[in-house]
Amino acid sequence: MDRKVIFKGRALPMLLLLPQLAVTLVFFIWPAAMAVWQSLLQQDAFGLSTEFVGLDNFAEVVADPAWRGAAANTAVFASSVAVLALGVALFLAVQADKAIRGQRFYRTMLIWPYAVAPAISAVLWLFLFHPSIGLIGRALNAAGVMWDYQLNGNQAMLLVIIASAWKQVSYNFIFFLAGLQGIPKSVLEAAAIDGARPLRRFWTVVFPLLSPTTFFLLVVNLVYAFFDTFGVIHALTRGGPGKATETLIYKVYVDGVDNLNLGSSAAQSVLLMLFVIALTMVQFRFVERRVHY
Amino acid sequence: MLRRTLAAAAAAALAFAAPGQAQAPAAAPAAPVEIQFWHGLPQPLGGLLEKIVSDFNASQQRYRVVPSFRGSYPETMVGAVAAFRSSSAPHIVQMFEVGTGTMMAAGRAIRPVHELLASTGVSIDFADYLPPVRGYYQTADGRQMSMPFNSSTAVMFYNKDMFQRAGLDPNAPPKTWQDVEAAARKLKEAGIACPMTTSWPAWIQVEELLAIHNQPLATQANGFRGMNAEMRLGGALMVRHMQNLVEWQRQGLFRYGGRDAAADGLFPSGECAIAFGSSGLRARIVREAKFQWGTAMLPYYSDVQGAPRNSIIGGASFWVMNKGPNAGATGGRTDAEWRGVAEFFRYISSPEVDAKWHQDTGYVPVRRASYELTRRAGYYTANPGADVAIEELLRGGAATDNSRGIRLGGYVEIRTIIQEEMEKAFQAGQSAQQAMQAADTRANAVLRNFERQNARAAQ
């Protein structure tokens, strides 16, 4: 409260806040409000006829088996991406944290994939796993594995999970490495003197001390899997085969842009918005307090 | 209020700035009337299209058409829709054929080409256009709604070297599906891993198949007679063909190569011996194929009465748009602007422009005159097979209710549904019959939804 005295009047602080508020209002609040409004309407593509339908769009979306299928896909997809990306990144960070020759080189190399755009990384994975032009895809088929993600839904899901997780590993790696370096050496040395082997030291000392980082990354990774993986799916499978890799965000795009069904698309994005708000609240309310600092 | 004023001010500023730049070097007596033209053709096709536009601009001084690439066809479509909603629609937008039903129902958003021509006094000889091309973009009673331009159809490409290796006559491509199956078996016996594949599964193996056999895809003449059409994918022929494809896939005679154009690369790379693809694929095959190949018409089932008929077109046409929802009777444009649009259409309809476009790109000529012009120039002698697509479009005389085209709202979504259900059948998750019935059910829901939205618009 005592900070308030820094500014005498109200005008100057307001003025200084204005640019930030304006940006938030124009680029975040306004579009979100428009989406909420659109989700209550039934409209033809060109907006020539509009009917206020209340929550009908939401009722239709939730009752739609295709949306439920997409929700199930998203649950599998997002949890797999988060677990895989976190697991691999933690493993790599622990290895890179050791005193080894060429440490800097490894660290730099591991950070690079983050700079690759999702659609580009998807194309790279396509060149690896395409059943007829991909290096690994051809090898798999030659080895007798029936590899064709264009027709096998499970293989398609596996591929988009790997491609999406790969992109996020670098990001997680940076945070885990920083977290590891923040752990006091004295604690680890004390544990070592008590006779704890490296694996035990990791699970009883390092991992709990990393929990704030891990939890923060878990939320970031879930949000990434929910929203930022559109490019990967679009370039690799377009939601197919059938609807095997259609996630909620991909369905929002298909219904809005391809099918021009704006009411339903808006209702779906509002549902997604609610989910993220809930996720963020969980993070701030509960876990920030509980995790071990 | 403030927003509108700002937008108007910005628009005015742009309007002053743009001609100013163009005018300075040319020093024309009066600024040419600008016509905004959005298209969805990537390179190299987009460049060839923009060349036609700049040729038009150079041919006269009163109008200047400004082409602008807006991404893929669906992206161009959604861009135009959004622009219309904010009263800044382009004068002309290129729209793919499956968007026709949606555009046709767009009421105040579009200006039908026949109205445009009548009000500007410009005439275009649509009688000379190939019936399957003009018919696709006409109302049931023959009024032209959009301007046909880049049109293709599906054909069969086959690898002559592989045919030879399998002991098949490379100069006698299979004509019927029975022949195709026999050829595929021989190719497989000769050790060819991929005897046949298809691009555009929904377009070629469903829409084209039904048109060629004079069978309905939907009631009401595939939707030409009304929005209350219902899907008819569960018909005997469609189920039979789907059953065959699934069976052939199981036996290794057919390979599913993915949705839309995903399978395009399998033929020029020499992997698949027979490929069903757009006639527009020809340019790529010419460039990439390192083997002898041939072009033939799409096959048919010889025991179906009345087959084969003409195939239907794919590709896109040009739609004329009003500026926005509140533009009124003038559509928000001046008479000069409408006139400019009509003059541009007359220019692209000339047989010389059309013939050159056909020869440069592999799209079919949309007029008989340009077909004749190309033939007289000896193009088909030098490029055997380039005329197969046109002959196929003209096969069997006048188009029937089932072979005129498809006029269903929300058809972009329906095509995806068909492809999804086909994929489920290929995965052996469901039978051919179940796949086609599921596609019917889901597509009918789309049609009813579209009908409801547009019935309200008509009120």
Interface residues (C-beta under 8 A of the other chain):
Chain A: Q42 Q43 D44 A45 F46 G47 L48 S49 E51 S132 I133 Q150 L151 N152 G153 R238 G240 P241 G242 K243 V254 G256 V257 D258 N259 L260 N261
Chain B: P74 E75 M77 V78 V81 F84 R85 T102 A105 A106 G107 R108 A109 C194 Y256 G257 G258 R259 A262 G265 L266 S269 E271 P325 G410 V412 E413 T416 Q419 E420 E421 E423 K424 F426 Q427 G429 V446 N449 Q453 N454 R456 A457 Q459
